């Protein structure tokens, strides 16, 4: 499977489009209108413009890798291009938008892992590694306090090229993974020119049941890579070699040589120089090995380093990949970038599912490589000279043959797996037909049983309904009898109510008559009170007149005593006056006492009338309340009977 190469063209805000140009043309700082012809752009798997959102670019490119990754295959997404072309922003997001390929891929990966856990297919564990490579030195971004250059690349039969001391951070969710990645990204050293960034997510899938076959356990890696800027590829080869000797451009030179060698027709004796750089050793599986690889070439419109002959050079780069580019095209950064992207389209990878059997074959291959390396080292150290070099070449040929044998074995295993899958599918299809027939027969039996159950249920329901109907008829007859009783009681209550009402009317008339009598007594009492007041006034006057008469009598007696003689007639008159006065006084007192007694009798009669009136009103109220309660009880009973009859 070849490496997929995409292209994304960014618009520079300072660039000016030439009137009449299409979307693939732009203007350089020198003012010459430029165009990368569509025939060149069609060599890429797809070309994206700056108007397309990160979600659209991710859905068309990197999203497919998530499925391969969760199914046990190694995948890689890399960005390459000139400086300031948006390589890092494509992966990590920009300052305005935090959406990048890494965050979007993390979300989909953990979503797939959650589905695997829900279906109980396997138990998944994920670990994150982040490193920065520059000038042949490795910086662990998850351990920024480690000194630069203390980490190295090792090669083993189990893991191939790897960094033994690199920190692997376990992550269990998309938030935790994204936060760890952001923290590592903040630890980047921006001043390191030509650096590369590698973000790797390791997935281990173990079967849920420990008794299952170990062939179901798988391991896979998801690598995100920001490759060094390709601006230096436009330099002279001698300059590049000099820079490579000083470790400034060793990674870029080694990367271009590895891609160029991989783009050529591979043969058993073909040598790939992975050991020339730390970066190429770390990307050995991603370039020409066991991995699904996608690369995104980043271009920006309006850059100063675009020459006026980009179209011809780009066309030549895509047209003759196997031939060496001319010195003029090497001096052009855009042409060098397009040439490298064109070579990447011809690189072939061999991705497989990392089952234990495949891992054992790869481990055996790596062990042979290590054996021949050590043998070549011993031969070189013993002074074998050119003979040791020839032996190395022969061993290299043997290794290539072993590799081809392993690849043929892998293909044979794939064919066997495909044949087993086809046989299994046929068996499953036959078993499925048998199961469908069995299921249909079972379903018919279930339907028959269900119908029988329904018939029995309907029969029991009918019997129950008949019993309920008989109970209802009996209840109806009882309710009708109760209704008749209630009607009779209602009639009796009505007659009793009418009698009580007539008695109430009589009591009302008696009460009115008593009130009238009471009013008459009140008037008579007022009259007697007035007479009493009059008599008291008369008594007062008589008392005054009596006192005056007594005073006169006393004066008369005094005058008679003064004269010394008795006048019988005068005394008789005085006695008569005393007698009359006494009679008047006694008569007034008697009349007063009689009037007082009469007033007291009237008061007592009035009190008796009021007491009787109150007693009559209280009894009348009690009777009215009892009649009303009786009537309400009768109405409630009649309403209950009516409701029962309705039911």
NORSUL-V344030 format. One record per residue. N is the residue number from 1. SS is DSSP state (H for helix, E for strand, L for the rest). NEAR is the number of other ideal C-beta (glycine too) atoms within 8 Angstrom. D_CENTER is the distance of its C-alpha to the mean C-alpha in Angstrom with 2 decimals. Layout:
[[N/SS/NEAR/D_CENTER] [N/SS/NEAR/D_CENTER]]
This chain:
[[1/L/6/41.13] [2/E/8/41.70] [3/L/12/39.52] [4/E/9/37.40] [5/E/13/38.13] [6/E/14/36.28] [7/E/13/37.31] [8/E/15/35.45] [9/E/12/37.56] [10/E/11/36.42] [11/L/10/38.11] [12/L/10/39.90] [13/L/4/39.83] [14/L/4/43.55] [15/L/10/44.61] [16/L/5/46.28] [17/L/8/46.17] [18/L/9/49.60] [19/L/4/50.19] [20/L/3/50.27] [21/L/9/48.42] [22/L/5/45.57] [23/L/4/42.20] [24/L/9/43.73] [25/E/11/46.32] [26/E/12/46.27] [27/E/12/48.87] [28/L/13/49.77] [29/L/6/50.99] [30/L/5/54.55] [31/L/5/54.05] [32/L/7/54.78] [33/E/7/52.55] [34/E/12/50.86] [35/E/10/49.25] [36/L/11/47.72] [37/L/10/48.87] [38/H/6/46.49] [39/H/8/48.44] [40/H/13/47.41] [41/H/11/43.73] [42/L/6/43.70] [43/L/8/44.49] [44/L/12/40.91] [45/L/5/38.28] [46/E/8/36.51] [47/E/9/36.88] [48/E/11/34.09] [49/L/9/34.68] [50/L/7/33.17] [51/L/3/31.47] [52/L/7/29.09] [53/L/5/25.63] [54/H/12/24.54] [55/H/8/22.01] [56/H/9/25.01] [57/H/13/27.24] [58/H/12/24.79] [59/H/7/24.27] [60/H/8/28.08] [61/L/14/29.00] [62/L/11/26.92] [63/H/11/24.25] [64/H/7/27.01] [65/H/14/27.76] [66/H/14/24.44] [67/H/8/25.63] [68/H/12/29.02] [69/H/15/27.61] [70/H/12/25.54] [71/L/9/28.64] [72/L/10/30.86] [73/L/13/32.49] [74/L/15/32.98] [75/E/17/31.66] [76/E/15/32.30] [77/E/17/31.37] [78/E/14/33.94] [79/E/14/34.73] [80/E/13/38.35] [81/E/13/40.40] [82/L/15/42.38] [83/L/5/41.58] [84/L/5/39.05] [85/L/11/37.86] [86/L/11/34.11] [87/H/13/33.98] [88/H/9/31.76] [89/H/9/29.53] [90/H/14/28.92] [91/H/15/27.54] [92/H/10/25.89] [93/L/10/25.21] [94/L/5/27.19] [95/L/2/27.15] [96/L/3/25.66] [97/L/6/23.04] [98/L/5/21.48] [99/L/8/20.80] [100/L/12/23.40] [101/H/14/24.26] [102/H/11/23.40] [103/H/13/19.80] [104/H/14/19.14] [105/H/16/21.02] [106/H/13/19.23] [107/H/9/15.84] [108/H/10/17.62] [109/H/16/19.62] [110/H/12/16.90] [111/H/9/15.17] [112/H/11/18.66] [113/H/12/19.24] [114/H/8/16.20] [115/H/8/17.71] [116/H/12/21.08] [117/H/9/19.96] [118/H/6/18.42] [119/L/6/21.72] [120/L/5/23.69] [121/L/5/25.89] [122/E/11/26.25] [123/E/8/25.14] [124/E/10/24.20] [125/E/8/24.87] [126/E/15/24.57] [127/E/10/26.69] [128/E/16/26.95] [129/E/14/30.30] [130/E/15/31.16] [131/E/13/34.82] [132/E/14/36.93] [133/E/15/40.41] [134/E/12/43.17] [135/L/8/46.94] [136/L/8/46.71] [137/E/9/44.76] [138/E/14/41.32] [139/E/13/38.86] [140/E/13/35.95] [141/L/12/33.08] [142/L/13/31.20] [143/L/7/34.45] [144/L/8/35.82] [145/L/3/38.46] [146/L/9/40.38] [147/L/4/43.46] [148/L/7/43.52] [149/L/6/45.40] [150/L/6/45.11] [151/L/11/43.07] [152/L/7/44.78] [153/L/10/44.28] [154/E/8/45.53] [155/E/10/46.30] [156/E/9/46.11] [157/L/7/46.45] [158/L/5/43.04] [159/L/5/40.88] [160/E/9/43.18] [161/E/11/42.80] [162/E/10/40.35] [163/L/12/40.08] [164/L/6/40.75] [165/L/7/39.92] [166/L/11/36.70] [167/L/7/33.67] [168/L/8/30.95] [169/E/9/27.65] [170/E/8/25.40] [171/E/10/21.74] [172/L/5/19.01] [173/L/7/15.92] [174/H/10/15.43] [175/H/6/14.95] [176/H/9/18.07] [177/H/14/20.00] [178/H/10/19.35] [179/H/8/20.32] [180/H/13/23.40] [181/H/15/24.35] [182/H/8/24.16] [183/H/9/26.27] [184/H/12/28.74] [185/H/10/28.91] [186/H/6/29.80] [187/L/9/32.65] [188/L/9/34.37] [189/L/9/37.99] [190/L/4/38.33] [191/L/4/42.13] [192/L/9/42.68] [193/L/6/44.16] [194/L/12/43.46] [195/L/10/40.81] [196/E/12/38.42] [197/E/14/34.89] [198/E/13/33.54] [199/E/14/29.93] [200/E/11/29.80] [201/E/14/27.05] [202/E/12/28.67] [203/E/15/27.21] [204/E/10/28.89] [205/E/12/28.28] [206/E/8/30.08] [207/E/11/30.46] [208/L/8/28.74] [209/L/5/32.11] [210/L/4/34.76] [211/L/3/37.49] [212/L/8/36.38] [213/L/5/38.29] [214/H/7/37.71] [215/H/7/37.76] [216/H/9/34.08] [217/L/12/33.23] [218/E/12/32.53] [219/E/11/32.08] [220/E/15/31.12] [221/E/11/30.68] [222/E/15/28.78] [223/E/15/30.88] [224/E/15/30.18] [225/E/14/33.54] [226/E/10/34.84] [227/L/11/38.55] [228/L/10/41.29] [229/L/11/42.40] [230/H/14/45.07] [231/H/9/47.26] [232/H/11/49.86] [233/H/13/50.47] [234/H/11/52.68] [235/L/10/55.10] [236/L/8/58.31] [237/H/7/58.14] [238/H/6/60.59] [239/H/8/58.43] [240/H/14/55.39] [241/H/9/57.42] [242/H/8/58.53] [243/H/13/55.02] [244/H/12/53.86] [245/H/6/56.56] [246/L/6/55.12] [247/L/7/51.57] [248/L/9/50.35] [249/L/10/49.80] [250/H/13/50.13] [251/H/16/46.57] [252/H/14/46.92] [253/H/14/50.39] [254/H/14/49.42] [255/H/14/46.30] [256/H/10/48.41] [257/H/10/51.08] [258/H/16/48.68] [259/H/13/47.09] [260/H/9/50.57] [261/H/11/51.88] [262/H/14/48.92] [263/H/11/49.38] [264/L/8/52.99] [265/L/5/54.02] [266/L/7/53.22] [267/L/6/56.09] [268/L/8/56.81] [269/L/8/58.77] [270/L/10/56.26] [271/L/6/55.08] [272/L/8/51.66] [273/L/10/51.90] [274/H/9/48.58] [275/H/5/50.33] [276/H/10/51.26] [277/L/11/48.07] [278/H/11/45.20] [279/H/13/42.69] [280/H/16/44.39] [281/H/12/44.51] [282/H/11/40.76] [283/L/12/40.22] [284/L/12/42.77] [285/L/10/40.30] [286/L/13/38.39] [287/L/14/41.71] [288/L/10/43.82] [289/L/9/42.23] [290/L/10/39.56] [291/L/13/36.60] [292/E/12/34.85] [293/E/14/35.36] [294/E/15/34.27] [295/E/14/35.81] [296/E/14/35.03] [297/E/14/38.12] [298/E/14/37.30] [299/E/13/39.89] [300/E/14/40.15] [301/L/11/42.41] [302/L/12/45.11] [303/L/11/45.73] [304/L/5/49.24] [305/L/10/49.74] [306/L/9/49.74] [307/L/10/53.30] [308/L/7/54.83] [309/L/7/55.36] [310/H/15/51.80] [311/H/11/52.04] [312/H/7/55.13] [313/H/15/53.98] [314/H/14/50.57] [315/H/11/52.35] [316/H/10/54.74] [317/H/15/51.97] [318/H/11/50.30] [319/H/6/53.64] [320/L/6/55.36] [321/L/11/52.90] [322/L/6/55.36] [323/L/5/58.01] [324/L/3/58.02] [325/L/10/57.00] [326/L/6/59.74] [327/H/6/60.16] [328/H/7/59.33] [329/H/13/55.90] [330/H/14/55.19] [331/L/8/55.74] [332/L/14/53.05] [333/H/11/49.48] [334/H/15/47.90] [335/H/16/50.29] [336/H/14/49.65] [337/H/15/45.86] [338/H/16/46.33] [339/H/12/48.86] [340/H/13/46.54] [341/H/14/43.70] [342/H/12/46.28] [343/H/13/47.30] [344/H/12/43.73] [345/L/11/43.57] [346/L/10/46.45] [347/L/14/44.98] [348/E/10/44.25] [349/L/15/41.82] [350/L/9/41.80] [351/L/11/38.26] [352/L/9/38.10] [353/L/8/35.64] [354/L/12/36.10] [355/L/10/37.12] [356/H/8/39.55] [357/H/8/42.53] [358/H/12/41.78] [359/H/10/41.19] [360/H/8/44.58] [361/H/11/46.30] [362/H/11/44.83] [363/H/10/45.77] [364/H/10/49.29] [365/H/11/49.54] [366/H/13/48.45] [367/H/9/50.93] [368/H/10/53.71] [369/H/10/52.80] [370/H/11/52.96] [371/H/8/56.27] [372/H/13/57.85] [373/H/8/56.59] [374/H/8/58.18] [375/H/10/61.28] [376/H/12/61.52] [377/H/8/61.09] [378/H/8/63.86] [379/H/12/66.09] [380/H/9/65.55] [381/H/6/66.29] [382/L/7/69.53] [383/L/4/71.12] [384/L/9/71.00] [385/L/6/70.76] [386/H/6/70.52] [387/H/8/70.76] [388/H/12/67.50] [389/H/8/65.87] [390/H/8/67.21] [391/H/12/65.89] [392/H/12/62.47] [393/H/9/62.60] [394/H/8/63.67] [395/H/11/60.90] [396/H/11/58.47] [397/H/10/59.82] [398/H/9/59.41] [399/H/11/55.83] [400/H/12/55.16] [401/H/9/56.78] [402/H/10/54.69] [403/H/10/51.58] [404/H/9/52.69] [405/H/8/53.45] [406/H/12/50.00] [407/H/9/48.52] [408/H/8/50.75] [409/H/9/49.67] [410/H/12/46.01] [411/H/8/46.85] [412/H/8/48.74] [413/H/10/45.86] [414/H/9/43.57] [415/H/8/46.11] [416/H/8/46.34] [417/H/8/42.59] [418/H/8/42.61] [419/H/8/45.52] [420/H/8/43.85] [421/H/8/40.71] [422/H/8/42.92] [423/H/8/44.87] [424/H/8/41.78] [425/H/8/40.35] [426/H/8/43.68] [427/H/8/43.66] [428/H/8/40.12] [429/H/8/41.18] [430/H/8/44.21] [431/H/8/42.30] [432/H/8/39.72] [433/H/8/42.58] [434/H/8/44.08] [435/H/8/40.79] [436/H/8/40.32] [437/H/8/43.85] [438/H/8/43.33] [439/H/8/40.07] [440/H/8/41.83] [441/H/8/44.73] [442/H/8/42.48] [443/H/8/40.54] [444/H/8/43.93] [445/H/8/44.96] [446/H/8/41.75] [447/H/8/42.29] [448/H/8/45.90] [449/H/8/44.92] [450/H/8/42.32] [451/H/8/45.06] [452/H/8/47.45] [453/H/8/44.95] [454/H/8/44.34] [455/H/8/48.16] [456/H/8/48.65] [457/H/8/45.86] [458/H/8/47.45] [459/H/8/50.89] [460/H/8/49.69] [461/H/8/47.87] [462/H/8/51.16] [463/H/8/53.18] [464/H/8/50.75] [465/H/8/50.91] [466/H/8/54.71] [467/H/8/54.78] [468/H/8/52.46] [469/H/8/54.72] [470/H/8/57.78] [471/H/8/56.12] [472/H/8/55.20] [473/H/8/58.79] [474/H/8/60.14] [475/H/9/57.74] [476/H/9/58.79] [477/H/8/62.43] [478/H/8/61.80] [479/H/11/59.88] [480/H/9/62.72] [481/H/8/65.23] [482/H/11/63.12] [483/H/12/62.95] [484/H/8/66.72] [485/H/8/67.13] [486/H/12/64.77] [487/H/9/66.67] [488/H/8/69.94] [489/H/10/68.55] [490/H/10/67.19] [491/H/8/70.69] [492/H/8/72.26] [493/H/11/69.76] [494/H/8/70.53] [495/H/8/74.26] [496/H/10/73.74] [497/H/11/71.64] [498/H/8/74.41] [499/H/8/76.99] [500/H/11/74.87] [501/H/8/74.50] [502/H/8/78.31] [503/H/9/78.86] [504/H/11/76.37] [505/H/8/78.36] [506/H/8/81.58] [507/H/10/80.06] [508/H/8/78.92] [509/H/8/82.49] [510/H/9/83.97] [511/H/11/81.56] [512/H/8/82.57] [513/H/8/86.27] [514/H/12/85.72] [515/H/9/83.95] [516/H/8/86.92] [517/H/9/89.35] [518/H/12/87.33] [519/H/8/87.55] [520/H/8/91.37] [521/H/12/91.63] [522/H/9/89.68] [523/H/8/92.19] [524/H/9/95.12] [525/H/12/93.66] [526/H/8/93.32] [527/H/8/96.99] [528/H/12/98.12] [529/H/9/96.21] [530/H/8/98.06] [531/H/9/101.36] [532/H/12/100.58] [533/H/8/99.97] [534/H/8/103.25] [535/H/12/105.20] [536/H/9/103.80] [537/H/8/104.90] [538/H/9/108.30] [539/H/10/108.56] [540/H/8/107.92] [541/H/8/110.64] [542/H/11/113.04] [543/H/8/112.35] [544/H/8/113.18] [545/H/8/116.31] [546/H/10/117.31] [547/H/8/116.95] [548/H/8/119.05] [549/H/10/121.59] [550/H/8/121.76] [551/H/8/122.22] [552/H/8/125.01] [553/H/11/126.54] [554/H/8/126.39] [555/H/8/128.08] [556/H/10/130.67] [557/H/9/131.36] [558/H/8/131.72] [559/H/8/134.09] [560/H/11/136.12] [561/H/7/136.40] [562/H/6/137.57] [563/H/6/140.34] [564/L/4/141.31] [565/L/5/142.02] [566/L/5/140.10] [567/L/7/139.63] [568/H/6/139.16] [569/H/6/137.92] [570/H/9/135.45] [571/H/9/134.08] [572/H/8/133.89] [573/H/8/131.79] [574/H/11/129.59] [575/H/8/129.14] [576/H/8/128.41] [577/H/10/125.78] [578/H/9/124.28] [579/H/8/124.31] [580/H/8/122.71] [581/H/10/120.11] [582/H/8/119.28] [583/H/8/119.08] [584/H/9/116.79] [585/H/10/114.64] [586/H/8/114.56] [587/H/8/113.84] [588/H/12/110.97] [589/H/8/109.55] [590/H/8/109.87] [591/H/9/108.26] [592/H/12/105.48] [593/H/8/104.92] [594/H/8/105.02] [595/H/12/102.52] [596/H/9/100.27] [597/H/8/100.49] [598/H/9/99.77] [599/H/12/96.72] [600/H/8/95.47] [601/H/8/96.02] [602/H/12/94.12] [603/H/9/91.22] [604/H/8/91.15] [605/H/9/91.29] [606/H/12/88.46] [607/H/8/86.30] [608/H/8/87.09] [609/H/12/86.09] [610/H/9/82.77] [611/H/8/82.08] [612/H/9/82.91] [613/H/12/80.79] [614/H/8/77.79] [615/H/8/78.39] [616/H/12/78.65] [617/H/9/75.42] [618/H/8/73.54] [619/H/8/74.86] [620/H/10/74.09] [621/H/8/70.49] [622/H/8/70.09] [623/H/11/71.52] [624/H/10/69.24] [625/H/8/66.15] [626/H/8/67.24] [627/H/11/67.90] [628/H/8/64.49] [629/H/8/62.71] [630/H/11/64.74] [631/H/10/63.94] [632/H/8/60.15] [633/H/8/60.31] [634/H/12/62.19] [635/H/8/59.74] [636/H/8/56.76] [637/H/11/58.57] [638/H/12/59.37] [639/H/8/55.75] [640/H/8/54.53] [641/H/12/57.13] [642/H/9/56.13] [643/H/8/52.44] [644/H/10/53.51] [645/H/10/55.73] [646/H/5/52.92] [647/L/4/50.68]]
